[in-house]
Amino acid sequence: MLRFARAMSTKVTPVISANAPPAAASYSHAIKANGFIYVSGQIPYTTENKLVDGDFQARSEQVIKNALSIVKDSNSQLENIVKVNIFLTDMNNFGKFNEIYAKYFNAHKPARSCVAVKELPLGVDVEMEVIAVEN
């Protein structure tokens, strides 16, 4: 049993990206462990910590760009994303989100969930988190 415990031990490494908005609370942009990258939920804020101006699609695009920037800064890439979780405050925006999502995830299609939530941090209407493997 002790041998198994040693094999399962891992180094947990936080990732802080200069190419994503600063964390709004006490968390890392991502955590790397056992070859996986767990990206925290990204909201439609810029690296200057400003809410994106524009429509729902503009906000959706910023959320995806933020997540992809963190994946890249974690030594990975879009094609290594294995799971995407999307949170929407209004499921009427599902189709609009998919239009933007398809611009990035067309050839590579990771597993995905999309759920409706009552509200999101800072009053935003979309959030996305991803899990990727390292290069």
Secondary structure by P-SEA (a helix, b strand, c coil): caaaaaaabbbbbbbbbccccccccccccccccccbbbbccccccccccccccccaaaaaaaaaaaaaaaaaaaccccccccbbbbbbccccaaaaaaaaaaaccccccccbbbbbcccccccccbbbbbccccc
